[in-house]
Structures are given as structure tokens and as C-alpha cells.
Amino acid sequence: MYVLVLILKAMNEIALMALLSQGALFILAGSKREGNFVYFILKTLTMPVMKFARLITPRVILDQHIGWVALFLLLLAEALLIIAKISLHLEAAGAA
């Protein structure tokens, strides 16, 4: 179980870093970002998280705000995975 949590945490961190990098490139590249190859790769990496965020949010939320929802979801998942990792580690050490 501990290994599964570590794998999920690593995948979440990759998605989180890709989303943050995409946001930074969004600011730095401006309107030319769609032609940028690195932005295309980052957009491809974050597409599943963005689609999931769009799926769970009501239609009232604008598409331009879905990135913030995805960021919140990834940060929430990271916090939950950290708690699970600590819990499993303490359980294996016999402290819990």
C-alpha cells in the first residue's frame, strides 16, 4: 500500500509541476503560447486533470477558471497523499 501511495504521489507531483509550468509559460509567452512546443507538451500532460476539473464543476464556472480548479484539486490530492504516506509510515514503524 505504501508503494501505491508513493506512485500516486509521484504522478500527482508531475501533474502539479506541469500545471504550474504551463501557468508560468502562459504568463511569459503571452498570445504566442499556442505555437510554443513546450506549452503544447505541458498542455498535453495536464489535459486529463483539466477535463476532470471541467467534469466536476458546474457550467457556471467559466472555462478560463478551470485551471484554478485543477490546481486546487491537485493541491488537495497532494495534501491527502502526504497524510496517507505519513500514516502508513507510522503504522509500519509501530507508532500508531
Contacts in CASP RR format, 6 or more apart in sequence:
PFRMAT RR
TARGET T0000
AUTHOR 0000-0000-0000
METHOD contacts of the structure
MODEL  1
MYVLVLILKAMNEIALMALLSQGALFILAGSKREGNFVYFILKTLTMPVM
KFARLITPRVILDQHIGWVALFLLLLAEALLIIAKISLHLEAAGAA
1 88 0 8 1.000
2 85 0 8 1.000
2 88 0 8 1.000
2 89 0 8 1.000
2 92 0 8 1.000
5 81 0 8 1.000
5 84 0 8 1.000
5 85 0 8 1.000
5 88 0 8 1.000
6 85 0 8 1.000
8 81 0 8 1.000
9 78 0 8 1.000
9 81 0 8 1.000
9 82 0 8 1.000
9 85 0 8 1.000
12 74 0 8 1.000
12 77 0 8 1.000
12 78 0 8 1.000
12 81 0 8 1.000
13 78 0 8 1.000
14 45 0 8 1.000
15 45 0 8 1.000
15 46 0 8 1.000
15 48 0 8 1.000
15 49 0 8 1.000
15 74 0 8 1.000
16 71 0 8 1.000
16 74 0 8 1.000
16 75 0 8 1.000
16 78 0 8 1.000
18 42 0 8 1.000
18 45 0 8 1.000
18 46 0 8 1.000
19 42 0 8 1.000
19 46 0 8 1.000
19 49 0 8 1.000
19 67 0 8 1.000
19 70 0 8 1.000
19 71 0 8 1.000
19 74 0 8 1.000
20 71 0 8 1.000
21 42 0 8 1.000
22 39 0 8 1.000
22 42 0 8 1.000
22 43 0 8 1.000
22 46 0 8 1.000
25 33 0 8 1.000
25 36 0 8 1.000
25 38 0 8 1.000
25 39 0 8 1.000
25 42 0 8 1.000
26 33 0 8 1.000
26 39 0 8 1.000
29 36 0 8 1.000
29 39 0 8 1.000
33 39 0 8 1.000
46 70 0 8 1.000
49 70 0 8 1.000
49 73 0 8 1.000
49 74 0 8 1.000
50 66 0 8 1.000
50 67 0 8 1.000
50 70 0 8 1.000
52 70 0 8 1.000
52 73 0 8 1.000
53 66 0 8 1.000
53 67 0 8 1.000
53 69 0 8 1.000
53 70 0 8 1.000
53 73 0 8 1.000
54 63 0 8 1.000
54 66 0 8 1.000
57 66 0 8 1.000
57 69 0 8 1.000
61 69 0 8 1.000
87 96 0 8 1.000
90 96 0 8 1.000
END
